[in-house]
Amino acid sequence: MDASLERVLTSLSLTPRGELRPMSGGDIAAVYWLDTDQGAVVVKRDDGQRLAGEADGLEALRASGCGLIVPEVLAQAGEWLVMEALQPSRREAGDAFALGQGLRTLHADTGDAHGWPHDNACGRTPQPNAPLADGRVFQRQRRLLPLAAACHERCLLDAALRQRIETLADDLESWLPDAPASLLHGDLWSGNLLYTSRGPALIDPAVYRHYPEVDLAMLTLFGSPGEAFFEAYWNGDAPADWPRREALFQLYPLLNHLLLFGGGYLGGVERAVVRVESYQD
């Protein structure tokens, strides 16, 4: 075992029982299960700045009182993050409704500014979070324009599609109302949801404050949380322009996937742009 990890475990008074066992996932960071005499923990190894952002996000989610399970951060030191181990279990019938209620409560935690006190990362991509008062400006300047530029610079996005994204971003004030900034998980695809015997759990956040539909759009990007989820979340009050917001807020993660994983996501970016453009103001 790495000497620096041994020092972290010693500072936590944890005595390892066996070796680190790789866990599934871990596309960006290495993730391990470790049994100790004091109980199991999850150990993550990655760039220290990214791990500090993840630890900060986990603590913010735990402090929100949203009712969803969030693993406790035990220590973050350099390239190591040690946290509470959550034992996955079979998804139960009431989990989708509980997830909807929990996210509704999380998103009710609002602030005046969109962003976060610290930058963090979405996957390996640095995520600038310098706060802005207007959510449309934040989406344009902190999300869409930087990612479109980065994809274009790596020849993953042609000039014409980049211009369409920039035009879309410049036009947000014409249809998207400003709103209080909700506390978000920030990267809420299905792989960052874990079902446990205590209920749904949130892992691997990229926390900031912004429109609540950001989390919903990520949930629907690669699947569907189901009708029970939306029944609990909307509580009969879904915004009329949800389909357009869904397409808008799927554009940033699709651009990020294009940047991280290549041209297989270009079609998704194009379709999201077309969907936003197709609505009449």
C-alpha positions in Angstrom: 0.0 0.0 0.0 1.2 3.5 -0.8 3.0 5.1 2.1 1.1 8.4 1.7 -2.2 6.5 1.9 -1.0 4.6 5.0 -0.3 8.0 6.7 -3.9 9.1 5.9 -5.4 5.9 7.3 -3.2 6.2 10.4 -4.4 9.7 11.0 -8.0 8.3 10.9 -7.1 5.5 13.3 -8.0 3.0 10.6 -6.3 -0.4 10.4 -6.4 -1.9 6.9 -7.6 -5.5 6.6 -6.2 -6.7 3.3 -5.4 -4.8 0.1 -7.2 -2.1 -1.9 -9.9 -3.7 -4.2 -10.7 -1.9 -7.4 -14.3 -0.9 -7.8 -16.3 -0.7 -11.0 -16.5 2.7 -12.7 -13.5 5.0 -12.1 -13.3 6.3 -15.7 -11.7 9.5 -14.4 -10.2 8.4 -11.0 -9.1 5.1 -9.5 -11.7 4.0 -6.9 -11.1 1.2 -4.3 -12.9 -0.6 -1.6 -10.9 -1.1 1.6 -11.8 -3.2 4.5 -10.5 -2.1 7.9 -10.8 -3.3 11.4 -13.1 -0.3 12.0 -15.3 -0.9 9.0 -15.1 -0.6 5.2 -14.2 2.7 3.5 -14.0 3.8 -0.1 -10.6 5.2 -1.3 -10.3 7.4 -4.4 -7.0 8.4 -6.0 -6.8 11.4 -8.4 -5.5 14.9 -8.9 -5.6 16.6 -5.5 -7.5 19.7 -6.7 -10.3 17.6 -8.3 -10.6 15.6 -5.1 -10.8 18.7 -3.0 -13.7 19.9 -5.2 -15.4 16.6 -4.8 -15.0 16.5 -1.0 -16.3 20.1 -0.8 -19.3 19.1 -2.9 -20.1 16.0 -0.8 -20.0 18.1 2.4 -22.3 20.7 0.8 -24.8 18.0 -0.2 -24.7 16.4 3.3 -25.3 19.8 4.9 -28.3 20.5 2.7 -30.6 18.2 4.7 -32.2 17.0 1.5 -32.9 13.5 2.9 -30.8 11.6 0.3 -27.8 9.5 1.4 -24.4 11.2 0.8 -21.2 9.5 1.9 -19.3 11.2 4.7 -15.9 12.5 3.8 -13.4 11.1 6.3 -10.3 12.7 4.8 -8.9 14.4 1.7 -5.2 14.7 1.5 -3.3 15.3 -1.7 -4.1 12.6 -4.2 -6.3 10.6 -1.7 -9.9 10.9 -0.7 -11.2 8.5 2.0 -15.0 8.4 2.5 -17.7 6.3 4.1 -18.5 3.1 2.2 -22.0 2.7 1.0 -23.2 -0.8 0.3 -25.3 -1.0 -2.9 -28.6 -2.9 -2.7 -31.4 -3.7 -5.1 -33.4 -0.7 -6.2 -36.8 -0.7 -4.4 -40.2 0.4 -5.7 -40.2 3.6 -3.7 -36.7 4.8 -4.6 -37.7 6.9 -7.6 -40.3 8.8 -5.6 -37.8 9.3 -2.8 -35.2 10.6 -5.2 -37.7 13.1 -6.6 -38.6 14.3 -3.2 -34.9 14.5 -2.2 -33.9 16.5 -5.2 -36.9 18.8 -4.8 -35.6 19.6 -1.3 -32.0 20.0 -2.4 -33.0 22.4 -5.1 -35.1 24.4 -2.7 -31.8 25.5 -1.1 -31.3 28.7 -3.1 -28.9 31.6 -3.2 -28.6 34.9 -4.9 -25.7 34.1 -7.2 -25.2 31.4 -9.8 -21.9 29.5 -9.3 -19.8 28.4 -6.3 -17.1 29.9 -4.1 -14.5 27.5 -5.7 -13.9 26.1 -9.1 -14.1 22.3 -9.4 -14.3 19.8 -12.2 -16.8 17.8 -14.2 -14.9 14.6 -15.0 -11.4 15.8 -16.0 -12.7 19.1 -17.3 -12.1 22.2 -15.1 -15.4 23.8 -14.2 -15.2 27.6 -13.7 -17.7 28.6 -11.0 -17.0 32.3 -10.3 -20.4 33.6 -9.2 -22.6 35.8 -11.4 -26.0 37.3 -10.4 -27.8 36.4 -13.6 -28.3 32.7 -14.5 -28.4 33.4 -18.2 -25.0 35.1 -18.1 -23.6 32.3 -16.0 -24.8 29.6 -18.5 -23.3 31.6 -21.3 -20.0 32.7 -19.9 -19.2 29.8 -17.5 -20.6 26.8 -19.4 -21.6 27.0 -23.1 -19.0 29.4 -24.5 -15.9 28.0 -22.8 -16.8 24.4 -23.7 -17.7 25.2 -27.3 -14.4 27.1 -27.7 -12.4 24.2 -26.2 -14.1 21.6 -28.5 -13.5 23.9 -31.5 -9.8 24.4 -30.6 -9.4 20.6 -30.5 -11.1 20.2 -33.9 -14.0 18.4 -32.4 -16.5 21.1 -33.3 -16.6 23.0 -36.7 -16.9 26.7 -36.9 -20.5 26.7 -38.1 -21.8 24.6 -35.2 -19.7 26.6 -32.7 -21.4 29.8 -34.1 -24.9 28.3 -33.7 -24.0 27.5 -30.0 -22.8 31.0 -29.5 -25.9 32.5 -31.1 -28.1 30.2 -28.9 -26.1 31.3 -25.8 -26.4 35.0 -26.7 -30.2 34.6 -27.1 -31.0 33.1 -23.6 -32.4 36.3 -22.2 -35.1 36.2 -24.9 -36.8 33.2 -23.4 -35.2 31.9 -20.2 -36.2 33.8 -17.1 -33.7 34.5 -14.4 -34.2 32.5 -11.3 -32.8 32.0 -7.8 -29.8 29.7 -7.9 -30.5 26.2 -6.6 -27.9 24.0 -5.0 -27.1 21.2 -7.6 -25.3 17.9 -7.6 -23.9 19.1 -10.9 -23.2 15.8 -12.6 -26.2 13.7 -11.9 -26.1 11.0 -14.5 -27.3 7.5 -13.5 -23.8 6.3 -12.7 -23.6 8.9 -9.9 -26.8 7.5 -8.3 -26.4 4.6 -5.9 -29.3 2.7 -4.4 -28.7 1.5 -0.8 -30.8 -0.2 1.9 -31.2 3.3 3.4 -32.5 4.8 0.1 -31.0 6.6 -2.9 -27.5 8.0 -2.5 -25.6 10.8 -4.4 -21.9 10.3 -5.2 -19.3 12.0 -7.3 -20.8 15.6 -7.4 -19.6 18.7 -9.2 -21.5 21.0 -7.0 -22.5 24.6 -7.8 -25.7 26.8 -7.8 -27.7 27.2 -11.0 -31.1 26.3 -12.5 -32.5 23.2 -11.0 -33.3 21.7 -14.4 -29.5 21.2 -14.8 -29.8 18.1 -12.6 -33.0 16.9 -14.2 -31.6 17.2 -17.7 -28.5 15.2 -16.8 -30.8 12.5 -15.4 -32.7 12.2 -18.6 -29.7 12.5 -20.9 -28.8 8.8 -20.9 -32.0 7.3 -19.5 -35.1 8.2 -17.5 -35.7 8.4 -13.8 -39.3 7.3 -14.4 -42.8 8.8 -13.9 -42.7 8.4 -10.1 -39.6 10.6 -9.9 -41.2 13.4 -11.8 -44.5 13.1 -9.9 -42.6 13.6 -6.7 -40.3 16.3 -8.1 -42.7 18.5 -9.9 -45.6 17.9 -7.5 -48.0 19.0 -10.3 -46.0 22.1 -11.1 -43.8 21.3 -14.1 -42.7 24.4 -16.1 -44.3 24.7 -19.5 -40.9 25.1 -21.2 -39.3 22.1 -19.6 -38.6 20.4 -22.9 -36.6 23.4 -24.1 -34.8 23.7 -20.8 -34.0 20.0 -21.0 -32.4 20.4 -24.4 -30.5 23.6 -23.3 -29.1 22.0 -20.1 -28.1 18.8 -21.9 -25.9 20.8 -24.2 -23.1 21.5 -21.6 -22.7 17.8 -20.5 -22.8 16.7 -24.2 -20.0 19.3 -25.0 -18.1 18.0 -22.1 -18.5 14.4 -23.3 -17.4 15.5 -26.7 -14.3 17.1 -25.2 -13.4 14.1 -23.0 -14.4 11.2 -25.2 -14.4 12.4 -28.8 -16.5 12.6 -31.9 -19.1 9.9 -30.9 -20.9 12.7 -29.0 -21.0 15.2 -31.9 -24.4 14.0 -33.0 -25.8 14.5 -29.5 -24.5 18.1 -29.5 -26.1 18.8 -32.9 -29.4 17.3 -31.8 -29.5 19.3 -28.6 -28.8 22.5 -30.6 -31.6 21.7 -33.1 -34.0 21.1 -30.2 -33.3 24.4 -28.6 -33.5 26.2 -31.9 -36.8 24.6 -32.8 -38.8 26.4 -30.2 -40.4 29.7 -31.1 -40.0 32.6 -28.6 
